[in-house]
Amino acid sequence: VQGDVGSGKTLVAVAVMYCMAKNGYQSCMMAPTEILANQHYENISKMLENFGVCVALLTASTKAAEKRKILSDLADGKIQILIGTHALLSDKVIFKNLALAVTDEQHRFGVNQRNLAGQKGINPHILVMSATPIPRTLAMIIYANMQISVIDEIPKGRKPVQTLLVGTDKRRRMFGFIDKHIKSGYQCYIVLPAIEENENMSELQSVEKYCNEVIIPLLPDARVAMLHGKMKAAEKDRIMSAFSKGEIDLLCSTTVVEVGVDVPNAVLMIIENAERYGLSALHQLRGRVGRGTVQSYCILVS
């Protein structure tokens, strides 16, 4: 299923997993990052809690005791839907009767990883989902044995995200634009390619340096937070949930926000050194905004 960010792919997956559970079978859903797996778990368990479907979450940071319980409940068939990261592919994960394997943001997984998920059951159904538009001819090569469905509509009331390309000389003006939106109560992402200063990447702004030398002087009143892959999972989750609750105005981050973070109040996505990203990454990053009814912007700085 290919559909733009926020078009409802997850709902399609939930409906099919619910159907499996009602017929006495298990499903699993694999996401590329822990942040996304956690978010799917929270949303899906909320959606299905009144229907008596048992949903569990398994990632690398699941504690040992909890993991043992999940694995035993899974083998007994008590858990009907298991959501997780690559941790689902471990040999210790044994299903009683897996009938559906769902892969979200499938372009982040290798073919072998997708196939492994399929080997966890006896010929289970496979559903892969992607927000990155893949030309039909290419799709037929990559997914030769799959039928492709496209969701070509977005939920009512959403406006297309306006995408602008600016040079670094317009940065001050851009910060004025950010300031105006923050003062109106909206939130903003700024995404940078590298975390630390690195001699051969001197032209890339690192998150920490950019935060301290660019953002804080230009936006002294904004509540700014940093997010990058080197942080511990608990710290990442704490920052992401504070951003979701609106306690942070501006999130300065690496591409860890690329997939599946849903904050309708965030209306600006600034991507620094945009020329360093691939098309699917840019498409995904832009999809982080425009999830509410307010006009959103994606500004590529090059």
QUILIN-V228326 format. One record per residue. N is the residue number from 1. RES is the residue in one letter. SS is DSSP state (A for helix, B for strand, O for the rest). PSI is psi in degrees with one decimal (NA if undefined). Layout:
n = {N | N}
res = {RES | RES}
ss = {SS | SS}
psi = {PSI | PSI}
This chain:
n = {1 | 2 | 3 | 4 | 5 | 6 | 7 | 8 | 9 | 10 | 11 | 12 | 13 | 14 | 15 | 16 | 17 | 18 | 19 | 20 | 21 | 22 | 23 | 24 | 25 | 26 | 27 | 28 | 29 | 30 | 31 | 32 | 33 | 34 | 35 | 36 | 37 | 38 | 39 | 40 | 41 | 42 | 43 | 44 | 45 | 46 | 47 | 48 | 49 | 50 | 51 | 52 | 53 | 54 | 55 | 56 | 57 | 58 | 59 | 60 | 61 | 62 | 63 | 64 | 65 | 66 | 67 | 68 | 69 | 70 | 71 | 72 | 73 | 74 | 75 | 76 | 77 | 78 | 79 | 80 | 81 | 82 | 83 | 84 | 85 | 86 | 87 | 88 | 89 | 90 | 91 | 92 | 93 | 94 | 95 | 96 | 97 | 98 | 99 | 100 | 101 | 102 | 103 | 104 | 105 | 106 | 107 | 108 | 109 | 110 | 111 | 112 | 113 | 114 | 115 | 116 | 117 | 118 | 119 | 120 | 121 | 122 | 123 | 124 | 125 | 126 | 127 | 128 | 129 | 130 | 131 | 132 | 133 | 134 | 135 | 136 | 137 | 138 | 139 | 140 | 141 | 142 | 143 | 144 | 145 | 146 | 147 | 148 | 149 | 150 | 151 | 152 | 153 | 154 | 155 | 156 | 157 | 158 | 159 | 160 | 161 | 162 | 163 | 164 | 165 | 166 | 167 | 168 | 169 | 170 | 171 | 172 | 173 | 174 | 175 | 176 | 177 | 178 | 179 | 180 | 181 | 182 | 183 | 184 | 185 | 186 | 187 | 188 | 189 | 190 | 191 | 192 | 193 | 194 | 195 | 196 | 197 | 198 | 199 | 200 | 201 | 202 | 203 | 204 | 205 | 206 | 207 | 208 | 209 | 210 | 211 | 212 | 213 | 214 | 215 | 216 | 217 | 218 | 219 | 220 | 221 | 222 | 223 | 224 | 225 | 226 | 227 | 228 | 229 | 230 | 231 | 232 | 233 | 234 | 235 | 236 | 237 | 238 | 239 | 240 | 241 | 242 | 243 | 244 | 245 | 246 | 247 | 248 | 249 | 250 | 251 | 252 | 253 | 254 | 255 | 256 | 257 | 258 | 259 | 260 | 261 | 262 | 263 | 264 | 265 | 266 | 267 | 268 | 269 | 270 | 271 | 272 | 273 | 274 | 275 | 276 | 277 | 278 | 279 | 280 | 281 | 282 | 283 | 284 | 285 | 286 | 287 | 288 | 289 | 290 | 291 | 292 | 293 | 294 | 295 | 296 | 297 | 298 | 299 | 300 | 301 | 302}
res = {V | Q | G | D | V | G | S | G | K | T | L | V | A | V | A | V | M | Y | C | M | A | K | N | G | Y | Q | S | C | M | M | A | P | T | E | I | L | A | N | Q | H | Y | E | N | I | S | K | M | L | E | N | F | G | V | C | V | A | L | L | T | A | S | T | K | A | A | E | K | R | K | I | L | S | D | L | A | D | G | K | I | Q | I | L | I | G | T | H | A | L | L | S | D | K | V | I | F | K | N | L | A | L | A | V | T | D | E | Q | H | R | F | G | V | N | Q | R | N | L | A | G | Q | K | G | I | N | P | H | I | L | V | M | S | A | T | P | I | P | R | T | L | A | M | I | I | Y | A | N | M | Q | I | S | V | I | D | E | I | P | K | G | R | K | P | V | Q | T | L | L | V | G | T | D | K | R | R | R | M | F | G | F | I | D | K | H | I | K | S | G | Y | Q | C | Y | I | V | L | P | A | I | E | E | N | E | N | M | S | E | L | Q | S | V | E | K | Y | C | N | E | V | I | I | P | L | L | P | D | A | R | V | A | M | L | H | G | K | M | K | A | A | E | K | D | R | I | M | S | A | F | S | K | G | E | I | D | L | L | C | S | T | T | V | V | E | V | G | V | D | V | P | N | A | V | L | M | I | I | E | N | A | E | R | Y | G | L | S | A | L | H | Q | L | R | G | R | V | G | R | G | T | V | Q | S | Y | C | I | L | V | S}
ss = {O | B | B | O | O | O | O | O | A | A | A | A | A | A | A | A | A | A | A | A | A | A | O | O | O | B | B | B | B | B | O | O | O | A | A | A | A | A | A | A | A | A | A | A | A | A | A | A | A | A | A | O | O | O | B | B | B | B | O | O | O | O | O | A | A | A | A | A | A | A | A | A | A | A | A | A | O | O | O | O | B | B | B | B | O | A | A | A | A | O | O | O | O | O | O | O | O | B | B | B | B | B | B | O | O | A | A | A | O | O | A | A | A | A | A | A | A | A | O | O | O | O | O | O | B | B | B | B | O | B | O | O | O | O | O | A | A | A | A | A | A | A | O | O | O | O | O | O | O | B | B | O | O | O | O | O | O | O | O | O | O | B | B | B | B | B | O | A | A | A | A | A | A | A | A | A | A | A | A | A | A | A | A | O | O | O | B | B | B | B | B | O | O | B | O | O | O | O | A | A | A | O | O | O | O | B | A | A | A | A | A | A | A | A | A | A | A | A | O | O | O | O | O | B | B | B | B | O | O | O | O | O | A | A | A | A | A | A | A | A | A | A | A | A | O | O | O | O | O | B | B | B | B | O | A | A | A | O | O | O | O | O | O | O | O | B | B | B | B | B | B | O | O | A | A | A | O | O | A | A | A | A | A | A | A | A | O | O | O | O | O | O | O | O | O | O | B | B | B | B | B | O}
psi = {119.0 | 127.7 | 147.1 | 163.6 | 130.2 | 11.2 | -8.5 | 22.8 | -39.4 | -37.8 | -37.9 | -46.2 | -42.7 | -42.9 | -42.2 | -39.6 | -35.1 | -43.2 | -41.4 | -45.9 | -41.2 | -23.0 | 11.2 | 17.8 | 166.2 | 156.1 | 155.9 | 153.8 | 123.0 | 129.5 | 153.3 | -22.0 | 158.2 | -37.8 | -46.3 | -39.8 | -43.8 | -42.8 | -42.8 | -42.7 | -46.4 | -46.9 | -45.1 | -39.5 | -33.2 | -45.2 | -34.7 | 0.0 | -32.7 | -5.4 | 6.7 | 30.6 | 132.2 | 117.2 | 137.7 | 160.6 | 132.0 | 114.9 | 179.3 | -26.8 | 8.6 | 131.6 | 151.8 | -46.5 | -42.9 | -39.6 | -44.7 | -42.9 | -43.9 | -45.9 | -38.2 | -39.7 | -30.8 | -44.9 | -30.1 | -11.8 | 8.4 | -35.7 | 123.2 | -30.9 | 124.3 | 124.6 | 140.2 | -172.0 | -155.7 | -17.7 | -25.0 | -21.7 | -5.4 | 149.1 | -26.4 | -15.8 | 106.6 | 124.7 | 155.9 | -48.4 | 73.8 | 126.4 | -8.2 | 127.6 | 119.8 | 132.8 | 122.9 | 148.3 | 55.3 | -21.7 | -9.5 | -5.4 | 151.9 | 163.3 | -42.6 | -36.3 | -40.0 | -41.0 | -38.5 | -41.1 | -38.1 | -21.4 | 0.6 | -10.6 | -176.4 | 98.5 | 56.7 | 161.5 | 146.7 | 130.5 | 119.2 | 144.7 | 139.9 | 144.5 | -9.0 | 121.6 | 126.3 | 124.9 | 145.1 | -42.7 | -41.1 | -41.2 | -37.6 | -30.2 | -45.1 | -40.9 | 60.2 | -35.6 | 16.3 | 148.0 | 135.2 | 128.2 | 141.9 | 129.8 | 109.1 | 16.0 | 158.5 | 160.0 | 150.9 | 144.6 | -4.2 | 141.1 | 146.3 | 143.5 | 131.0 | 127.8 | 127.2 | 144.3 | 125.4 | 155.4 | 167.8 | -20.3 | -17.6 | 9.7 | -41.7 | -41.7 | -39.4 | -39.3 | -29.6 | -40.5 | -42.6 | -46.5 | -43.8 | -44.1 | -39.6 | -40.2 | -24.0 | 2.5 | 9.5 | 170.8 | 163.2 | 145.0 | 141.2 | 122.7 | 132.5 | 153.2 | -37.0 | 155.8 | -54.0 | 165.6 | 135.1 | 130.1 | -43.5 | 5.7 | 39.7 | -25.8 | -9.4 | 132.5 | 129.3 | 156.4 | -47.1 | -45.6 | -43.7 | -43.4 | -49.2 | -33.3 | -21.8 | -57.0 | -51.4 | -43.1 | -37.0 | -26.6 | 67.8 | -25.9 | -10.5 | 148.9 | 109.2 | 140.6 | 156.1 | 148.9 | 127.4 | 167.6 | -19.9 | -6.9 | 157.2 | 151.1 | -41.1 | -38.8 | -42.2 | -46.9 | -38.6 | -44.5 | -44.0 | -39.6 | -32.4 | -38.2 | -42.8 | -35.5 | -2.8 | 15.6 | -8.0 | 132.8 | -39.4 | 124.7 | 117.1 | 119.4 | 163.8 | -167.7 | 11.3 | -17.9 | 6.4 | -40.8 | 132.6 | 17.7 | 124.4 | 101.2 | 95.8 | -24.4 | -7.1 | 120.9 | -6.0 | 132.3 | 113.4 | 126.9 | 109.5 | 150.9 | 47.5 | -24.2 | -11.3 | -4.3 | 153.7 | 168.0 | -41.2 | -36.3 | -43.9 | -41.9 | -44.1 | -45.0 | -43.2 | -31.3 | -7.9 | -21.5 | 171.1 | 22.7 | 0.1 | -155.4 | -1.8 | 146.0 | 127.0 | 159.6 | 144.5 | 118.7 | 119.4 | 122.9 | 126.6 | NA}
